[in-house]
Amino acid sequence: MLVYAGHVLTKVPAVVTGLTLQNRVLASSMYPSVHMSVEGFWKFMTLALNSLIFLLMGFAVRIDMQLAYMAMLLSRFVVVTGVTTK
């Protein structure tokens, strides 16, 4: 347990330091056009990695849960669009 706690505790200061220095370093050492490009790249990477995480989570969900989810989405579609039979 102590090995695991030490493993986690070595990463926490690195993340805190990175978050603290991020705005200062980016604002002072880059041209505005480079700053916008870097910011756009990281926004794209965030979107891509979040999509990958949710895709992998979807593969881990059992089939019956996926069917229940699809049924829920279909019922939402029917309610929102107002599809009725006459």
Biopython code that builds the backbone (N, CA, C, O; Angstrom):
import numpy as np
from Bio.PDB.StructureBuilder import StructureBuilder

atoms = [
    (1, "MET", "N", (0.824, -1.195, 0.000)),
    (1, "MET", "CA", (0.000, 0.000, 0.000)),
    (1, "MET", "C", (0.868, 1.259, 0.000)),
    (1, "MET", "O", (0.542, 2.232, -0.681)),
    (2, "LEU", "N", (1.957, 1.250, 0.749)),
    (2, "LEU", "CA", (2.815, 2.424, 0.788)),
    (2, "LEU", "C", (3.505, 2.656, -0.550)),
    (2, "LEU", "O", (3.751, 3.799, -0.936)),
    (3, "VAL", "N", (3.817, 1.577, -1.254)),
    (3, "VAL", "CA", (4.436, 1.723, -2.571)),
    (3, "VAL", "C", (3.461, 2.396, -3.521)),
    (3, "VAL", "O", (3.839, 3.289, -4.280)),
    (4, "TYR", "N", (2.208, 1.969, -3.478)),
    (4, "TYR", "CA", (1.192, 2.577, -4.334)),
    (4, "TYR", "C", (0.997, 4.046, -3.968)),
    (4, "TYR", "O", (0.904, 4.890, -4.859)),
    (5, "ALA", "N", (0.934, 4.364, -2.693)),
    (5, "ALA", "CA", (0.766, 5.753, -2.264)),
    (5, "ALA", "C", (1.954, 6.592, -2.712)),
    (5, "ALA", "O", (1.771, 7.733, -3.139)),
    (6, "GLY", "N", (3.163, 6.056, -2.624)),
    (6, "GLY", "CA", (4.339, 6.780, -3.091)),
    (6, "GLY", "C", (4.326, 6.972, -4.592)),
    (6, "GLY", "O", (4.787, 7.996, -5.096)),
    (7, "HIS", "N", (3.801, 5.990, -5.309)),
    (7, "HIS", "CA", (3.713, 6.083, -6.763)),
    (7, "HIS", "C", (2.770, 7.221, -7.163)),
    (7, "HIS", "O", (3.063, 7.982, -8.085)),
    (8, "VAL", "N", (1.649, 7.329, -6.471)),
    (8, "VAL", "CA", (0.682, 8.394, -6.772)),
    (8, "VAL", "C", (1.224, 9.743, -6.327)),
    (8, "VAL", "O", (1.070, 10.737, -7.036)),
    (9, "LEU", "N", (1.850, 9.787, -5.172)),
    (9, "LEU", "CA", (2.312, 11.061, -4.636)),
    (9, "LEU", "C", (3.430, 11.688, -5.469)),
    (9, "LEU", "O", (3.642, 12.897, -5.379)),
    (10, "THR", "N", (4.136, 10.922, -6.260)),
    (10, "THR", "CA", (5.165, 11.521, -7.103)),
    (10, "THR", "C", (4.562, 12.238, -8.302)),
    (10, "THR", "O", (5.191, 13.137, -8.862)),
    (11, "LYS", "N", (3.376, 11.864, -8.699)),
    (11, "LYS", "CA", (2.743, 12.486, -9.860)),
    (11, "LYS", "C", (1.953, 13.743, -9.500)),
    (11, "LYS", "O", (1.832, 14.656, -10.317)),
    (12, "VAL", "N", (1.430, 13.791, -8.309)),
    (12, "VAL", "CA", (0.601, 14.921, -7.903)),
    (12, "VAL", "C", (1.378, 16.242, -7.946)),
    (12, "VAL", "O", (0.861, 17.211, -8.503)),
    (13, "PRO", "N", (2.591, 16.332, -7.388)),
    (13, "PRO", "CA", (3.318, 17.608, -7.471)),
    (13, "PRO", "C", (3.632, 18.019, -8.908)),
    (13, "PRO", "O", (3.636, 19.209, -9.224)),
    (14, "ALA", "N", (3.892, 17.057, -9.769)),
    (14, "ALA", "CA", (4.171, 17.383, -11.171)),
    (14, "ALA", "C", (2.940, 17.986, -11.844)),
    (14, "ALA", "O", (3.055, 18.949, -12.602)),
    (15, "VAL", "N", (1.779, 17.429, -11.573)),
    (15, "VAL", "CA", (0.539, 17.964, -12.161)),
    (15, "VAL", "C", (0.241, 19.348, -11.609)),
    (15, "VAL", "O", (-0.117, 20.248, -12.370)),
    (16, "VAL", "N", (0.380, 19.537, -10.311)),
    (16, "VAL", "CA", (0.117, 20.841, -9.695)),
    (16, "VAL", "C", (1.071, 21.897, -10.242)),
    (16, "VAL", "O", (0.656, 23.019, -10.533)),
    (17, "THR", "N", (2.341, 21.546, -10.381)),
    (17, "THR", "CA", (3.318, 22.492, -10.925)),
    (17, "THR", "C", (2.990, 22.848, -12.370)),
    (17, "THR", "O", (3.069, 24.011, -12.764)),
    (18, "GLY", "N", (2.624, 21.846, -13.151)),
    (18, "GLY", "CA", (2.262, 22.099, -14.543)),
    (18, "GLY", "C", (1.063, 23.012, -14.667)),
    (18, "GLY", "O", (1.057, 23.921, -15.497)),
    (19, "LEU", "N", (0.045, 22.780, -13.850)),
    (19, "LEU", "CA", (-1.139, 23.634, -13.893)),
    (19, "LEU", "C", (-0.838, 25.044, -13.417)),
    (19, "LEU", "O", (-1.397, 26.009, -13.938)),
    (20, "THR", "N", (0.036, 25.170, -12.438)),
    (20, "THR", "CA", (0.383, 26.482, -11.909)),
    (20, "THR", "C", (1.177, 27.304, -12.910)),
    (20, "THR", "O", (0.919, 28.494, -13.090)),
    (21, "LEU", "N", (2.139, 26.670, -13.556)),
    (21, "LEU", "CA", (3.018, 27.407, -14.466)),
    (21, "LEU", "C", (2.474, 27.542, -15.885)),
    (21, "LEU", "O", (3.023, 28.297, -16.687)),
    (22, "GLN", "N", (1.414, 26.827, -16.198)),
    (22, "GLN", "CA", (0.901, 26.787, -17.556)),
    (22, "GLN", "C", (0.598, 28.174, -18.117)),
    (22, "GLN", "O", (1.105, 28.534, -19.180)),
    (23, "ASN", "N", (-0.200, 28.933, -17.434)),
    (23, "ASN", "CA", (-0.604, 30.232, -17.967)),
    (23, "ASN", "C", (0.549, 31.223, -18.005)),
    (23, "ASN", "O", (0.659, 32.010, -18.945)),
    (24, "ARG", "N", (1.401, 31.194, -17.002)),
    (24, "ARG", "CA", (2.535, 32.126, -16.986)),
    (24, "ARG", "C", (3.493, 31.855, -18.134)),
    (24, "ARG", "O", (3.915, 32.782, -18.826)),
    (25, "VAL", "N", (3.832, 30.611, -18.336)),
    (25, "VAL", "CA", (4.787, 30.262, -19.384)),
    (25, "VAL", "C", (4.195, 30.501, -20.763)),
    (25, "VAL", "O", (4.854, 31.068, -21.634)),
    (26, "LEU", "N", (2.956, 30.073, -20.967)),
    (26, "LEU", "CA", (2.336, 30.239, -22.276)),
    (26, "LEU", "C", (2.134, 31.708, -22.622)),
    (26, "LEU", "O", (2.330, 32.108, -23.769)),
    (27, "ALA", "N", (1.749, 32.499, -21.653)),
    (27, "ALA", "CA", (1.475, 33.903, -21.927)),
    (27, "ALA", "C", (2.751, 34.690, -22.205)),
    (27, "ALA", "O", (2.724, 35.636, -22.993)),
    (28, "SER", "N", (3.850, 34.329, -21.588)),
    (28, "SER", "CA", (5.042, 35.152, -21.704)),
    (28, "SER", "C", (6.028, 34.689, -22.763)),
    (28, "SER", "O", (6.834, 35.495, -23.228)),
    (29, "SER", "N", (5.998, 33.427, -23.162)),
    (29, "SER", "CA", (7.055, 32.925, -24.032)),
    (29, "SER", "C", (6.620, 32.620, -25.455)),
    (29, "SER", "O", (7.434, 32.136, -26.241)),
    (30, "MET", "N", (5.377, 32.880, -25.817)),
    (30, "MET", "CA", (4.914, 32.538, -27.155)),
    (30, "MET", "C", (4.305, 33.747, -27.845)),
    (30, "MET", "O", (3.743, 34.641, -27.212)),
    (31, "TYR", "N", (4.439, 33.741, -29.168)),
    (31, "TYR", "CA", (3.709, 34.726, -29.954)),
    (31, "TYR", "C", (2.224, 34.394, -29.882)),
    (31, "TYR", "O", (1.859, 33.236, -29.677)),
    (32, "PRO", "N", (1.356, 35.405, -30.049)),
    (32, "PRO", "CA", (-0.089, 35.130, -29.961)),
    (32, "PRO", "C", (-0.568, 34.077, -30.966)),
    (32, "PRO", "O", (-1.436, 33.267, -30.642)),
    (33, "SER", "N", (-0.011, 34.082, -32.180)),
    (33, "SER", "CA", (-0.460, 33.093, -33.168)),
    (33, "SER", "C", (-0.060, 31.678, -32.757)),
    (33, "SER", "O", (-0.826, 30.734, -32.953)),
    (34, "VAL", "N", (1.135, 31.528, -32.189)),
    (34, "VAL", "CA", (1.580, 30.209, -31.715)),
    (34, "VAL", "C", (0.729, 29.777, -30.532)),
    (34, "VAL", "O", (0.346, 28.612, -30.423)),
    (35, "HIS", "N", (0.438, 30.712, -29.659)),
    (35, "HIS", "CA", (-0.396, 30.409, -28.488)),
    (35, "HIS", "C", (-1.759, 29.898, -28.936)),
    (35, "HIS", "O", (-2.267, 28.929, -28.372)),
    (36, "MET", "N", (-2.362, 30.535, -29.944)),
    (36, "MET", "CA", (-3.668, 30.096, -30.434)),
    (36, "MET", "C", (-3.582, 28.708, -31.064)),
    (36, "MET", "O", (-4.491, 27.894, -30.906)),
    (37, "SER", "N", (-2.493, 28.442, -31.777)),
    (37, "SER", "CA", (-2.324, 27.123, -32.397)),
    (37, "SER", "C", (-2.170, 26.030, -31.345)),
    (37, "SER", "O", (-2.778, 24.965, -31.451)),
    (38, "VAL", "N", (-1.360, 26.298, -30.338)),
    (38, "VAL", "CA", (-1.146, 25.312, -29.272)),
    (38, "VAL", "C", (-2.442, 25.079, -28.512)),
    (38, "VAL", "O", (-2.786, 23.941, -28.193)),
    (39, "GLU", "N", (-3.150, 26.146, -28.227)),
    (39, "GLU", "CA", (-4.414, 26.018, -27.509)),
    (39, "GLU", "C", (-5.428, 25.217, -28.323)),
    (39, "GLU", "O", (-6.144, 24.382, -27.771)),
    (40, "GLY", "N", (-5.492, 25.467, -29.628)),
    (40, "GLY", "CA", (-6.386, 24.699, -30.495)),
    (40, "GLY", "C", (-6.010, 23.231, -30.549)),
    (40, "GLY", "O", (-6.882, 22.362, -30.542)),
    (41, "PHE", "N", (-4.704, 22.949, -30.603)),
    (41, "PHE", "CA", (-4.245, 21.565, -30.617)),
    (41, "PHE", "C", (-4.681, 20.833, -29.355)),
    (41, "PHE", "O", (-5.180, 19.710, -29.432)),
    (42, "TRP", "N", (-4.498, 21.459, -28.193)),
    (42, "TRP", "CA", (-4.846, 20.777, -26.951)),
    (42, "TRP", "C", (-6.349, 20.640, -26.779)),
    (42, "TRP", "O", (-6.812, 19.679, -26.163)),
    (43, "LYS", "N", (-7.116, 21.578, -27.308)),
    (43, "LYS", "CA", (-8.577, 21.414, -27.278)),
    (43, "LYS", "C", (-8.985, 20.220, -28.128)),
    (43, "LYS", "O", (-9.851, 19.438, -27.737)),
    (44, "PHE", "N", (-8.355, 20.082, -29.301)),
    (44, "PHE", "CA", (-8.650, 18.940, -30.160)),
    (44, "PHE", "C", (-8.245, 17.634, -29.484)),
    (44, "PHE", "O", (-8.995, 16.658, -29.516)),
    (45, "MET", "N", (-7.062, 17.612, -28.873)),
    (45, "MET", "CA", (-6.602, 16.399, -28.192)),
    (45, "MET", "C", (-7.540, 16.023, -27.043)),
    (45, "MET", "O", (-7.811, 14.843, -26.818)),
    (46, "THR", "N", (-8.032, 17.026, -26.322)),
    (46, "THR", "CA", (-8.984, 16.761, -25.237)),
    (46, "THR", "C", (-10.241, 16.116, -25.784)),
    (46, "THR", "O", (-10.726, 15.127, -25.234)),
    (47, "LEU", "N", (-10.774, 16.673, -26.873)),
    (47, "LEU", "CA", (-11.980, 16.111, -27.484)),
    (47, "LEU", "C", (-11.734, 14.689, -27.976)),
    (47, "LEU", "O", (-12.558, 13.804, -27.743)),
    (48, "ALA", "N", (-10.612, 14.460, -28.654)),
    (48, "ALA", "CA", (-10.314, 13.133, -29.200)),
    (48, "ALA", "C", (-10.137, 12.098, -28.090)),
    (48, "ALA", "O", (-10.662, 10.989, -28.192)),
    (49, "LEU", "N", (-9.409, 12.444, -27.039)),
    (49, "LEU", "CA", (-9.173, 11.486, -25.962)),
    (49, "LEU", "C", (-10.442, 11.228, -25.152)),
    (49, "LEU", "O", (-10.684, 10.097, -24.730)),
    (50, "ASN", "N", (-11.249, 12.256, -24.932)),
    (50, "ASN", "CA", (-12.530, 12.030, -24.246)),
    (50, "ASN", "C", (-13.415, 11.116, -25.071)),
    (50, "ASN", "O", (-14.080, 10.238, -24.522)),
    (51, "SER", "N", (-13.433, 11.311, -26.391)),
    (51, "SER", "CA", (-14.219, 10.436, -27.257)),
    (51, "SER", "C", (-13.718, 9.009, -27.180)),
    (51, "SER", "O", (-14.516, 8.073, -27.121)),
    (52, "LEU", "N", (-12.407, 8.831, -27.181)),
    (52, "LEU", "CA", (-11.833, 7.493, -27.082)),
    (52, "LEU", "C", (-12.191, 6.828, -25.757)),
    (52, "LEU", "O", (-12.518, 5.642, -25.722)),
    (53, "ILE", "N", (-12.131, 7.586, -24.677)),
    (53, "ILE", "CA", (-12.478, 7.027, -23.366)),
    (53, "ILE", "C", (-13.917, 6.552, -23.346)),
    (53, "ILE", "O", (-14.198, 5.452, -22.870)),
    (54, "PHE", "N", (-14.842, 7.373, -23.860)),
    (54, "PHE", "CA", (-16.245, 6.976, -23.850)),
    (54, "PHE", "C", (-16.505, 5.822, -24.809)),
    (54, "PHE", "O", (-17.373, 4.989, -24.547)),
    (55, "LEU", "N", (-15.768, 5.758, -25.913)),
    (55, "LEU", "CA", (-15.901, 4.628, -26.828)),
    (55, "LEU", "C", (-15.447, 3.338, -26.158)),
    (55, "LEU", "O", (-16.118, 2.312, -26.269)),
    (56, "LEU", "N", (-14.319, 3.382, -25.467)),
    (56, "LEU", "CA", (-13.831, 2.204, -24.756)),
    (56, "LEU", "C", (-14.772, 1.800, -23.626)),
    (56, "LEU", "O", (-14.960, 0.610, -23.370)),
    (57, "MET", "N", (-15.359, 2.777, -22.952)),
    (57, "MET", "CA", (-16.327, 2.456, -21.909)),
    (57, "MET", "C", (-17.551, 1.788, -22.521)),
    (57, "MET", "O", (-18.139, 0.887, -21.923)),
    (58, "GLY", "N", (-17.932, 2.235, -23.716)),
    (58, "GLY", "CA", (-19.065, 1.618, -24.404)),
    (58, "GLY", "C", (-18.805, 0.172, -24.764)),
    (58, "GLY", "O", (-19.717, -0.653, -24.706)),
    (59, "PHE", "N", (-17.572, -0.152, -25.135)),
    (59, "PHE", "CA", (-17.236, -1.535, -25.439)),
    (59, "PHE", "C", (-17.269, -2.407, -24.186)),
    (59, "PHE", "O", (-17.517, -3.609, -24.274)),
    (60, "ALA", "N", (-17.026, -1.819, -23.044)),
    (60, "ALA", "CA", (-17.000, -2.572, -21.801)),
    (60, "ALA", "C", (-18.402, -2.852, -21.260)),
    (60, "ALA", "O", (-18.573, -3.742, -20.426)),
    (61, "VAL", "N", (-19.398, -2.108, -21.719)),
    (61, "VAL", "CA", (-20.770, -2.284, -21.231)),
    (61, "VAL", "C", (-21.348, -3.562, -21.829)),
    (61, "VAL", "O", (-21.140, -3.855, -23.007)),
    (62, "ARG", "N", (-22.055, -4.297, -21.034)),
    (62, "ARG", "CA", (-22.649, -5.541, -21.514)),
    (62, "ARG", "C", (-23.733, -5.257, -22.550)),
    (62, "ARG", "O", (-24.249, -4.142, -22.633)),
    (63, "ILE", "N", (-24.070, -6.272, -23.337)),
    (63, "ILE", "CA", (-25.036, -6.129, -24.425)),
    (63, "ILE", "C", (-26.412, -5.728, -23.899)),
    (63, "ILE", "O", (-27.058, -4.870, -24.499)),
    (64, "ASP", "N", (-26.878, -6.314, -22.809)),
    (64, "ASP", "CA", (-28.204, -5.978, -22.301)),
    (64, "ASP", "C", (-28.280, -4.520, -21.864)),
    (64, "ASP", "O", (-29.327, -3.884, -21.985)),
    (65, "MET", "N", (-27.171, -3.995, -21.357)),
    (65, "MET", "CA", (-27.154, -2.577, -20.992)),
    (65, "MET", "C", (-27.207, -1.712, -22.244)),
    (65, "MET", "O", (-27.844, -0.658, -22.245)),
    (66, "GLN", "N", (-26.540, -2.150, -23.313)),
    (66, "GLN", "CA", (-26.573, -1.392, -24.559)),
    (66, "GLN", "C", (-27.977, -1.393, -25.151)),
    (66, "GLN", "O", (-28.430, -0.373, -25.670)),
    (67, "LEU", "N", (-28.664, -2.520, -25.080)),
    (67, "LEU", "CA", (-30.035, -2.578, -25.581)),
    (67, "LEU", "C", (-30.952, -1.671, -24.764)),
    (67, "LEU", "O", (-31.817, -0.999, -25.327)),
    (68, "ALA", "N", (-30.775, -1.647, -23.463)),
    (68, "ALA", "CA", (-31.581, -0.770, -22.611)),
    (68, "ALA", "C", (-31.299, 0.695, -22.955)),
    (68, "ALA", "O", (-32.214, 1.517, -22.989)),
    (69, "TYR", "N", (-30.044, 1.009, -23.205)),
    (69, "TYR", "CA", (-29.681, 2.379, -23.565)),
    (69, "TYR", "C", (-30.293, 2.767, -24.912)),
    (69, "TYR", "O", (-30.794, 3.881, -25.067)),
    (70, "MET", "N", (-30.254, 1.860, -25.877)),
    (70, "MET", "CA", (-30.844, 2.152, -27.187)),
    (70, "MET", "C", (-32.360, 2.343, -27.068)),
    (70, "MET", "O", (-32.931, 3.208, -27.732)),
    (71, "ALA", "N", (-33.006, 1.542, -26.228)),
    (71, "ALA", "CA", (-34.445, 1.696, -26.006)),
    (71, "ALA", "C", (-34.746, 3.050, -25.373)),
    (71, "ALA", "O", (-35.732, 3.698, -25.722)),
    (72, "MET", "N", (-33.902, 3.472, -24.450)),
    (72, "MET", "CA", (-34.087, 4.774, -23.812)),
    (72, "MET", "C", (-33.932, 5.895, -24.831)),
    (72, "MET", "O", (-34.716, 6.845, -24.832)),
    (73, "LEU", "N", (-32.918, 5.791, -25.706)),
    (73, "LEU", "CA", (-32.725, 6.818, -26.731)),
    (73, "LEU", "C", (-33.892, 6.861, -27.708)),
    (73, "LEU", "O", (-34.322, 7.939, -28.117)),
    (74, "LEU", "N", (-34.401, 5.703, -28.079)),
    (74, "LEU", "CA", (-35.552, 5.656, -28.984)),
    (74, "LEU", "C", (-36.776, 6.294, -28.343)),
    (74, "LEU", "O", (-37.503, 7.039, -29.001)),
    (75, "SER", "N", (-37.010, 6.012, -27.072)),
    (75, "SER", "CA", (-38.161, 6.616, -26.394)),
    (75, "SER", "C", (-37.997, 8.130, -26.260)),
    (75, "SER", "O", (-38.977, 8.867, -26.369)),
    (76, "ARG", "N", (-36.783, 8.597, -26.027)),
    (76, "ARG", "CA", (-36.545, 10.047, -25.992)),
    (76, "ARG", "C", (-36.840, 10.673, -27.351)),
    (76, "ARG", "O", (-37.459, 11.734, -27.437)),
    (77, "PHE", "N", (-36.388, 10.002, -28.412)),
    (77, "PHE", "CA", (-36.628, 10.512, -29.761)),
    (77, "PHE", "C", (-38.120, 10.627, -30.032)),
    (77, "PHE", "O", (-38.579, 11.623, -30.592)),
    (78, "VAL", "N", (-38.873, 9.611, -29.636)),
    (78, "VAL", "CA", (-40.313, 9.626, -29.867)),
    (78, "VAL", "C", (-40.966, 10.765, -29.100)),
    (78, "VAL", "O", (-41.832, 11.454, -29.638)),
    (79, "VAL", "N", (-40.566, 10.971, -27.863)),
    (79, "VAL", "CA", (-41.168, 12.027, -27.052)),
    (79, "VAL", "C", (-40.783, 13.405, -27.573)),
    (79, "VAL", "O", (-41.635, 14.289, -27.657)),
    (80, "VAL", "N", (-39.518, 13.604, -27.924)),
    (80, "VAL", "CA", (-39.050, 14.922, -28.339)),
    (80, "VAL", "C", (-39.606, 15.311, -29.700)),
    (80, "VAL", "O", (-40.018, 16.454, -29.894)),
    (81, "THR", "N", (-39.623, 14.389, -30.633)),
    (81, "THR", "CA", (-40.098, 14.727, -31.981)),
    (81, "THR", "C", (-41.612, 14.663, -32.095)),
    (81, "THR", "O", (-42.176, 15.154, -33.072)),
    (82, "GLY", "N", (-42.267, 14.077, -31.132)),
    (82, "GLY", "CA", (-43.715, 14.041, -31.158)),
    (82, "GLY", "C", (-44.261, 13.042, -32.162)),
    (82, "GLY", "O", (-45.340, 13.249, -32.718)),
    (83, "VAL", "N", (-43.541, 11.979, -32.396)),
    (83, "VAL", "CA", (-43.994, 10.950, -33.331)),
    (83, "VAL", "C", (-45.183, 10.237, -32.716)),
    (83, "VAL", "O", (-45.093, 9.690, -31.617)),
    (84, "THR", "N", (-46.307, 10.247, -33.440)),
    (84, "THR", "CA", (-47.507, 9.580, -32.957)),
    (84, "THR", "C", (-48.097, 8.745, -34.085)),
    (84, "THR", "O", (-47.843, 8.998, -35.262)),
    (85, "THR", "N", (-48.871, 7.768, -33.715)),
    (85, "THR", "CA", (-49.576, 6.965, -34.719)),
    (85, "THR", "C", (-51.020, 7.417, -34.752)),
    (85, "THR", "O", (-51.636, 7.677, -33.719)),
    (86, "LYS", "N", (-51.542, 7.505, -35.958)),
    (86, "LYS", "CA", (-52.935, 7.959, -36.103)),
    (86, "LYS", "C", (-53.770, 6.887, -36.723)),
    (86, "LYS", "O", (-54.969, 7.079, -36.928)),
]
sb = StructureBuilder()
sb.init_structure("model")
sb.init_model(0)
sb.init_chain("A")
sb.init_seg("    ")
for serial, (resi, resn, name, xyz) in enumerate(atoms, 1):
    if name == "N":
        sb.init_residue(resn, " ", resi, " ")
    sb.init_atom(name, np.array(xyz, "f"), 0.0, 1.0, " ", f" {name:<3s}", serial, name[0])
structure = sb.get_structure()
